[in-house]
Amino acid sequence: MASNTNNAVTVPLNIISFNLHGFQQDCSVVEDLTAIHSQPDIFLLQEHWLTPATLSLFNSRFNGYTPFGGSAMSSCVEKGMLRGRPFGGVMTLVKNSLLRHTVAIHSDECFVIIKVYNY
């Protein structure tokens, strides 16, 4: 239930933070967490290791959520063929039903700032 005190809306949000250790490696854990916790409102995901070209995997894999984030490997990929171990990247997944209450403030390779209601 939302309460309104002094024009401030307070809505409880179910938020899960998780280190993926690679999108392909632990993406199924996020799907399991979605089932166990009745589709959490927001996922804060770290270390997805995706390149800019493969960030769309979040859209196809989690169609009930909208992704906000980026790849930490942009500069490596721009230099040519990807060499070495992939690294970094953060992504915040917001449940689609909350999008009308969500404002994207900044998205970078190391952090994402969004506002959902007054949070």
N, C-alpha and C positions, 0 to 999 in steps of 0.2 A: 504494500500500500504506500502510496505517496502522501507525504504530509507537506503542508504549505505553512511555513512560519516566516514572517517578514520577507515574503516573496522568494524564499529559498525552498527548493524542492529537494526532499530527501527520499531517495529510493534505495533500498538495499540491492547491492550488486554482488553476484557470485563471480569471483575472479580467481583464475588459476594461473600461476607462473610455472613455466617448465623449460628446462634446457634440453633441446632436441638432440644434441650431439649429431646433427645431420638430419635433414628432412626425411630422406629415405629410411634412415635407421629407426627413428622413434616416432614417425608420423602416426603409426598405428596406436601408440600409447595415447596420443591426443584424442584419437577416435574413441578409445576405450574410456578415457576420462569424460568425454562428452556423454557417453551412454550411462556411466556410473553416476555422474553428478547432474543428470537431467539437463543437458545442454547449458553449461555455464554461460554467463553473459559476456565475459571477456577472457581471452587467453593472452597471456604475455609470454611470448616464445622467444628464446634466445638460441643462437648457434644453429641456424637452419642450413648454413653452408651453400645456399643456392646462388647462382649467378643472376644478373639482371634478366637474362633471357629465360630463366626457368622459374621466376617468381610467380608466374601464373599458375603454378602447381597448387598454390594455396587456394585460388579461386575454384579450381576443378575438384580438389579433394575435400574442401570444407564449404559447400555451397550454401549452408545456413548462416555463414559468417562473411563479413567484409574485411579483407586484410588491409592493414596500414603498416608500412615498413619498407625496408630496403635491403640491398645486398652489400656486404662488406667487401666483395670481390670485384667491384666495378673497375678500380684502377688496375688490378692484375689482369683482367680480361682485356682491357683497352691496350695493354702492352703486347698482346698477341696470344698465342696458345697458353692455356692454363697449365701451369707446372706446379708440382708440389701438392701438398695437402690443402683441401678447401678449408675455409675458416669463416667465423663471424656471421653477422647478419641477425637482425631482430625483426620480429613481426608481431603486431597486435591484431588479434581477431576479435571483432565486435559483432555480436549477434545482430542479424539483419533487422530484427524488430526494434532495436535501439538506435538505428541510424538517424531517425528524425530528431533524436536528442543528442547526437554526436557531432562534434566539431573537430576536424583535423587541424592541429596547430602547427606541428612540424614533424617531419619524418626524415630520418638520416640513417646511415649505416650502423650507428651505435645506439641510437635511441629513437623513441617515438613518443610524441606528446599529443594526446587527444583529450578532449573534454567530453564526458558523458554526464548528462544532467549538470550538476554542480561539482562534479569530481574531476 
